[in-house]
Amino acid sequence: MDLLYSLLFMLNEMSPYILLGFLIAGLMHAFIPQKTFARHLSGTGMKSVVKSAMIGIPLPLCSCGVLPTAIAMRRNGASRAASTSFLVATPQTGVDSIAATWSLLGPAFAVIRPIAALVTAVFGGVAVGRSEKNDEPSVAAVCAATEEDESKGWARKSLDALKYGYIDLVGSIGGWLVVGLIIAALITVYVPADFFSVLGSRPVFSMIAVLIIAIPMYVCATGSIPIALSLMLKGLSPGTALVLLMAGPAANFASFTLISREMGRKSAAIYLASIILGAVAFGLAIDYLLPAEWFVPRSFGAAGGAEHSFGLFPTICSAILVVLLAVTFIKGHKHNHINISDMTKVYIIKGMNCPHCQAAVTKSISAVKGVKQVDVNLSTGRATVEGVQTDADVVKAVRDAGFDVAEN
């Protein structure tokens, strides 16, 4: 019962803010053409580094979902510095996670989190720019972004916004949000109150421990929030929680491998170092320089076991979110049935972590000349392609989308 209570409590606290964040993200996607982002993000110099970070911060893209966008930027004229800045800033936060951070961790965390993302992104971008002798566009300085259909009316764009926010985005982060809530509830209920007392008194050691756990794994910006809250309730410092919020979503081994291939090992190393150094620096600033009362979660008493009544509106929002999660889960497990024939080949796609990755691979392969039908299975990583396409074209399409491929 305590486990269910903790799970429902955190879900009720987050759901109104998450739904609002999804709506804003959907409106941004539908009403701001992609070519607008591409035009502003493509370029060189300090201005493009700062602009890439500032534009990337509100975008609701995870660390794997941001890769195709950043690689497209690079190939359409952006410097390594601007691309790195975008890669560092975007997955750390987003309009949805900022709203959810406010709900569980309070306004101080919600404000400092995007500021930390901005500073670390600019630092990483500038460092890459200075380390590269020829930090210039890889293809051309002219953006070749896909033209958007600007003939869509307001009603059509509004429907697109709702679909993107409440179907596509829920599919992208829903699974990780559920995992994050379950882990947080398990920690809250079953981990003894003094379990982290030793680490809690030594923030630097606790931050190192969190980095060792967070960097290899994948967790989205929103899914990391309840985990951070539960760790704080068990004695870890607010600065350590920020390290998890920054490093968990922004860095994982799949991202590092693909960045190494596209922009070189030096850029990839700087990308990872900027995230680690930035997370630790801001974490220490929170623990030693800022007032501790700023970082006591507003829900501390309730989450710690005090009586808490569930309000009607948050409960309705939670019910809506659960329905959306169920719908996207069912939709994600419905696969096209392709008849295997001499014209069908199977490829193993590496690096996919969410439905956003699945959609990017499907779209890229579908555009290959000769392809008639594509089915990409996220859970197995298998892409079944029917048509008269060549292997080289399919491999190139997958890599253009930011992923690796191996023929089965």
C-alpha positions as CSV (number, residue, x, y, z in Angstrom):
1,M,0.0,0.0,0.0
2,D,2.8,2.4,0.8
3,L,4.4,1.7,-2.6
4,L,1.2,2.4,-4.4
5,Y,0.6,5.6,-2.3
6,S,4.1,6.9,-3.2
7,L,3.6,6.1,-6.8
8,L,0.2,7.8,-7.0
9,F,1.5,10.8,-5.0
10,M,4.3,11.6,-7.4
11,L,2.1,10.9,-10.4
12,N,-0.5,13.4,-9.1
13,E,2.1,16.0,-8.4
14,M,3.6,15.8,-11.9
15,S,0.7,15.0,-14.2
16,P,-0.8,18.5,-14.5
17,Y,2.6,20.0,-15.3
18,I,3.6,17.2,-17.7
19,L,0.3,17.6,-19.7
20,L,0.9,21.4,-19.9
21,G,4.5,20.8,-21.0
22,F,3.3,18.4,-23.7
23,L,0.9,21.0,-25.0
24,I,3.5,23.7,-25.2
25,A,5.9,21.3,-26.9
26,G,3.2,20.3,-29.4
27,L,2.4,24.0,-30.2
28,M,6.1,24.7,-30.8
29,H,6.4,21.7,-33.1
30,A,3.3,22.6,-35.1
31,F,3.6,26.3,-35.4
32,I,7.4,26.9,-35.7
33,P,8.7,25.4,-39.0
34,Q,11.7,23.1,-38.7
35,K,13.5,25.2,-41.3
36,T,13.3,28.2,-38.9
37,F,15.3,26.2,-36.3
38,A,17.7,24.9,-39.0
39,R,18.4,28.4,-40.3
40,H,19.2,29.8,-36.9
41,L,21.2,26.8,-35.7
42,S,23.4,26.5,-38.8
43,G,26.5,28.7,-38.6
44,T,29.8,29.2,-36.9
45,G,31.2,31.4,-34.2
46,M,30.2,32.3,-30.6
47,K,26.8,33.6,-31.6
48,S,25.8,30.3,-33.1
49,V,27.0,28.4,-30.0
50,V,24.9,30.5,-27.7
51,K,21.9,30.4,-30.1
52,S,22.1,26.6,-30.4
53,A,22.1,26.2,-26.6
54,M,19.2,28.7,-26.1
55,I,17.0,27.1,-28.8
56,G,17.9,23.6,-27.7
57,I,16.9,24.1,-24.0
58,P,13.1,24.2,-24.5
59,L,13.0,21.5,-27.1
60,P,11.5,18.2,-25.7
61,L,14.2,15.9,-27.1
62,C,15.9,13.1,-25.3
63,S,19.6,12.2,-25.7
64,C,18.9,9.8,-28.5
65,G,16.2,11.8,-30.1
66,V,18.5,14.9,-30.3
67,L,21.2,13.0,-32.3
68,P,19.4,13.0,-35.7
69,T,18.6,16.8,-35.3
70,A,22.2,17.6,-34.4
71,I,23.7,15.5,-37.1
72,A,21.4,17.2,-39.7
73,M,22.5,20.5,-38.3
74,R,26.2,19.5,-38.8
75,R,25.6,18.3,-42.4
76,N,23.5,21.4,-43.3
77,G,26.2,23.9,-42.3
78,A,26.5,24.1,-38.5
79,S,30.0,24.0,-37.0
80,R,31.2,21.3,-34.5
81,A,31.0,24.0,-31.8
82,A,27.3,24.8,-32.5
83,S,26.4,21.2,-32.9
84,T,28.0,20.2,-29.6
85,S,26.3,23.1,-27.8
86,F,23.0,21.8,-29.1
87,L,23.8,18.2,-28.1
88,V,24.7,19.2,-24.5
89,A,21.8,21.6,-23.9
90,T,18.8,19.9,-25.4
91,P,18.5,16.6,-23.6
92,Q,19.1,18.1,-20.1
93,T,15.8,19.9,-20.1
94,G,12.7,20.9,-22.1
95,V,9.4,22.6,-21.5
96,D,7.8,19.4,-20.2
97,S,10.6,18.6,-17.8
98,I,10.9,22.2,-16.6
99,A,7.2,22.1,-15.6
100,A,7.6,18.7,-14.0
101,T,10.7,19.8,-12.1
102,W,8.8,22.8,-10.6
103,S,6.0,20.4,-9.5
104,L,8.2,18.0,-7.5
105,L,11.4,19.8,-6.7
106,G,10.3,23.4,-6.5
107,P,11.0,26.7,-8.4
108,A,14.7,26.9,-7.5
109,F,15.5,23.6,-9.3
110,A,13.2,24.5,-12.2
111,V,15.2,27.8,-12.7
112,I,18.7,26.5,-12.1
113,R,18.3,23.4,-14.3
114,P,18.0,25.3,-17.6
115,I,20.6,27.8,-16.5
116,A,23.0,25.0,-15.9
117,A,22.2,23.5,-19.3
118,L,22.9,26.8,-21.0
119,V,26.2,27.4,-19.2
120,T,27.5,23.8,-19.8
121,A,26.4,23.8,-23.4
122,V,28.2,27.1,-24.2
123,F,31.3,25.9,-22.4
124,G,31.3,22.7,-24.3
125,G,30.6,24.4,-27.6
126,V,33.4,27.0,-27.1
127,A,35.8,24.3,-26.0
128,V,35.1,22.2,-29.1
129,G,35.5,25.3,-31.3
130,R,38.9,26.2,-29.9
131,S,40.1,22.6,-30.1
132,E,39.3,22.2,-33.8
133,K,41.5,24.0,-36.3
134,N,38.9,23.9,-39.0
135,D,35.6,24.1,-37.2
136,E,33.6,24.9,-40.4
137,P,30.5,23.5,-41.9
138,S,30.8,19.9,-43.1
139,V,28.7,20.2,-46.2
140,A,27.6,23.7,-47.1
141,A,26.7,26.9,-45.3
142,V,23.4,26.9,-46.9
143,C,20.7,25.1,-44.9
144,A,19.1,22.2,-46.8
145,A,16.3,21.7,-44.3
146,T,13.2,20.0,-45.4
147,E,10.6,22.5,-46.4
148,E,7.5,22.5,-44.3
149,D,4.0,22.7,-45.7
150,E,3.1,26.2,-44.7
151,S,-0.3,25.9,-46.4
152,K,-1.8,24.1,-43.3
153,G,-4.5,26.0,-41.6
154,W,-4.8,26.9,-38.0
155,A,-7.1,24.0,-37.2
156,R,-4.8,21.5,-38.9
157,K,-1.8,22.8,-37.1
158,S,-3.7,22.6,-33.8
159,L,-4.5,18.9,-34.4
160,D,-0.9,18.3,-35.3
161,A,0.2,20.0,-32.0
162,L,-2.2,17.7,-30.0
163,K,-1.0,14.6,-31.9
164,Y,2.7,15.5,-31.4
165,G,2.3,16.5,-27.7
166,Y,-0.1,13.8,-26.5
167,I,0.8,10.9,-28.8
168,D,4.3,11.2,-30.1
169,L,5.9,12.8,-27.0
170,V,4.1,10.5,-24.6
171,G,5.4,7.6,-26.7
172,S,8.9,9.0,-26.5
173,I,9.2,9.5,-22.8
174,G,6.3,7.6,-21.4
175,G,8.1,4.3,-20.7
176,W,11.0,6.1,-19.0
177,L,8.6,8.2,-17.0
178,V,6.9,5.0,-15.7
179,V,10.3,3.4,-14.9
180,G,11.4,6.6,-13.1
181,L,8.3,6.7,-11.0
182,I,8.6,3.0,-10.1
183,I,12.3,3.3,-9.1
184,A,11.5,6.5,-7.1
185,A,8.6,4.8,-5.2
186,L,10.8,1.7,-4.5
187,I,13.5,3.9,-3.1
188,T,11.1,5.9,-1.0
189,V,9.4,2.9,0.5
190,Y,12.1,0.3,0.8
191,V,15.4,2.1,1.3
192,P,16.1,2.9,4.9
193,A,16.1,6.6,5.8
194,D,19.8,6.5,6.8
195,F,21.0,4.4,3.9
196,F,22.7,7.4,2.1
197,S,23.7,9.2,5.3
198,V,27.5,8.6,4.7
199,L,27.3,9.8,1.1
200,G,25.0,12.6,2.1
201,S,27.6,14.2,4.3
202,R,30.2,14.0,1.5
203,P,28.6,15.6,-1.6
204,V,31.6,15.1,-3.8
205,F,31.7,11.4,-3.3
206,S,27.9,11.1,-3.7
207,M,28.2,13.1,-7.0
208,I,30.9,10.8,-8.3
209,A,28.8,7.7,-7.4
210,V,25.8,9.2,-9.2
211,L,27.9,10.0,-12.3
212,I,29.2,6.4,-12.4
213,I,25.6,5.2,-12.4
214,A,24.0,7.9,-14.6
215,I,26.4,8.1,-17.5
216,P,26.1,4.5,-18.8
217,M,22.4,4.3,-18.4
218,Y,19.6,6.1,-20.3
219,V,17.0,8.2,-18.5
220,C,15.0,11.0,-20.0
221,A,14.9,14.5,-18.5
222,T,11.4,14.0,-17.0
223,G,11.9,10.4,-15.9
224,S,14.9,11.5,-13.8
225,I,12.9,13.9,-11.6
226,P,11.1,11.5,-9.3
227,I,14.3,9.5,-8.9
228,A,16.1,12.7,-7.8
229,L,13.3,13.5,-5.4
230,S,13.4,10.1,-3.8
231,L,17.2,10.2,-3.4
232,M,16.9,13.6,-1.7
233,L,14.3,12.3,0.7
234,K,16.8,9.5,1.7
235,G,19.6,12.0,2.5
236,L,21.5,12.8,-0.6
237,S,22.2,16.5,-1.1
238,P,20.3,18.7,-3.6
239,G,23.5,19.2,-5.5
240,T,23.8,15.4,-6.0
241,A,20.2,15.4,-7.3
242,L,21.1,18.1,-9.8
243,V,24.0,15.9,-11.0
244,L,21.6,13.1,-11.8
245,L,19.2,15.6,-13.5
246,M,22.0,16.8,-15.8
247,A,24.2,13.8,-16.5
248,G,21.5,11.1,-16.7
249,P,19.5,12.6,-19.6
250,A,22.5,14.3,-21.4
251,A,25.0,11.5,-21.6
252,N,25.0,7.8,-22.5
253,F,27.4,5.4,-24.3
254,A,25.2,5.2,-27.4
255,S,25.3,9.0,-27.8
256,F,29.1,9.1,-27.2
257,T,29.7,6.5,-29.9
258,L,27.6,8.2,-32.5
259,I,29.1,11.7,-31.8
260,S,32.6,10.2,-32.0
261,R,31.8,8.9,-35.5
262,E,30.1,12.1,-36.8
263,M,32.3,14.8,-35.2
264,G,35.5,13.0,-34.0
265,R,36.7,11.6,-30.7
266,K,38.0,14.9,-29.6
267,S,34.6,16.6,-29.9
268,A,32.9,13.6,-28.2
269,A,35.4,13.7,-25.3
270,I,34.8,17.4,-24.8
271,Y,31.0,16.9,-25.0
272,L,31.2,14.3,-22.2
273,A,33.7,16.3,-20.1
274,S,31.5,19.5,-20.3
275,I,28.5,17.6,-19.0
276,I,30.4,16.0,-16.1
277,L,32.3,19.2,-15.1
278,G,29.2,21.3,-15.4
279,A,27.0,19.0,-13.4
280,V,29.6,18.7,-10.6
281,A,30.2,22.5,-10.6
282,F,26.6,23.4,-10.4
283,G,26.0,20.7,-7.8
284,L,28.7,22.0,-5.5
285,A,27.4,25.5,-6.0
286,I,23.9,24.4,-4.8
287,D,25.3,22.6,-1.8
288,Y,27.8,25.2,-0.6
289,L,26.9,28.6,-2.0
290,L,23.1,28.8,-2.2
291,P,20.5,28.7,0.7
292,A,19.5,25.1,1.6
293,E,15.9,26.1,2.1
294,W,15.6,26.9,-1.7
295,F,16.0,23.2,-2.4
296,V,13.6,21.5,-0.1
297,P,10.9,20.0,-2.3
298,R,7.5,21.5,-1.8
299,S,6.1,18.0,-1.4
300,F,8.7,16.9,1.2
301,G,6.3,16.4,4.0
302,A,3.7,14.5,2.0
303,A,6.2,12.3,0.3
304,G,7.8,11.5,3.6
305,G,4.7,10.0,4.9
306,A,2.4,12.8,6.1
307,E,-1.3,12.7,5.3
308,H,-2.1,13.9,1.8
309,S,-5.4,14.1,0.1
310,F,-5.5,13.8,-3.7
311,G,-7.2,16.8,-5.3
312,L,-9.8,16.3,-8.0
313,F,-7.9,18.2,-10.8
314,P,-4.6,16.4,-10.3
315,T,-6.4,13.1,-10.2
316,I,-8.2,13.8,-13.5
317,C,-4.8,14.8,-15.0
318,S,-3.3,11.6,-13.7
319,A,-6.1,9.6,-15.2
320,I,-5.7,11.3,-18.6
321,L,-1.9,10.7,-18.5
322,V,-2.4,7.0,-17.7
323,V,-4.9,6.6,-20.6
324,L,-2.4,8.3,-22.9
325,L,0.4,6.0,-21.7
326,A,-1.8,3.0,-22.3
327,V,-2.8,4.1,-25.8
328,T,0.8,4.8,-26.9
329,F,2.0,1.5,-25.4
330,I,-0.6,-0.4,-27.3
331,K,0.1,1.6,-30.5
332,G,3.9,1.0,-30.1
333,H,3.4,-2.8,-29.9
334,K,1.4,-3.0,-33.1
335,H,3.7,-3.9,-35.9
336,N,3.1,-4.0,-39.6
337,H,3.0,-7.5,-41.0
338,I,5.4,-7.7,-43.9
339,N,5.5,-10.8,-46.0
340,I,9.1,-12.1,-46.1
341,S,10.1,-12.5,-49.7
342,D,13.2,-12.3,-51.9
343,M,12.7,-8.5,-51.9
344,T,12.7,-8.2,-48.1
345,K,15.8,-7.7,-46.0
346,V,16.3,-7.3,-42.3
347,Y,18.8,-4.9,-40.8
348,I,19.8,-4.5,-37.1
349,I,19.7,-0.9,-36.0
350,K,21.9,0.2,-33.1
351,G,21.3,3.1,-30.8
352,M,17.5,3.3,-30.8
353,N,16.1,4.0,-27.3
354,C,12.6,5.5,-27.8
355,P,9.7,5.8,-30.3
356,H,11.3,9.1,-31.5
357,C,14.3,7.2,-32.7
358,Q,12.1,4.5,-34.2
359,A,10.2,7.2,-36.2
360,A,13.4,8.9,-37.4
361,V,14.8,5.6,-38.7
362,T,11.5,4.6,-40.4
363,K,11.2,8.0,-42.1
364,S,14.8,7.9,-43.3
365,I,14.6,4.4,-44.7
366,S,11.3,5.1,-46.3
367,A,12.8,7.9,-48.3
368,V,15.4,5.5,-49.9
369,K,14.8,4.9,-53.6
370,G,13.2,1.5,-54.3
371,V,11.8,1.0,-50.7
372,K,8.2,-0.1,-50.7
373,Q,7.5,-0.8,-47.1
374,V,9.4,-0.5,-43.8
375,D,8.8,-1.9,-40.3
376,V,11.1,-0.9,-37.5
377,N,10.8,-2.9,-34.3
378,L,12.0,-0.8,-31.3
379,S,12.3,-3.6,-28.9
380,T,14.4,-5.9,-31.1
381,G,16.2,-3.2,-33.2
382,R,15.2,-5.0,-36.4
383,A,14.2,-3.0,-39.5
384,T,12.4,-5.1,-42.1
385,V,12.7,-3.4,-45.5
386,E,10.8,-4.5,-48.6
387,G,11.7,-3.2,-52.0
388,V,14.5,-3.1,-54.6
389,Q,16.7,-0.8,-52.6
390,T,20.5,-1.4,-52.2
391,D,22.2,-2.2,-48.9
392,A,24.5,0.8,-49.3
393,D,21.5,3.2,-49.6
394,V,19.8,1.8,-46.5
395,V,22.9,2.0,-44.5
396,K,23.5,5.6,-45.5
397,A,19.9,6.5,-44.7
398,V,20.2,5.0,-41.2
399,R,23.5,6.7,-40.5
400,D,22.1,10.0,-41.9
401,A,19.4,9.6,-39.2
402,G,22.1,9.3,-36.5
403,F,22.2,5.6,-35.9
404,D,24.3,2.6,-36.8
405,V,23.2,-0.4,-38.8
406,A,24.4,-4.0,-39.3
407,E,22.8,-6.3,-41.9
408,N,21.2,-9.4,-40.3
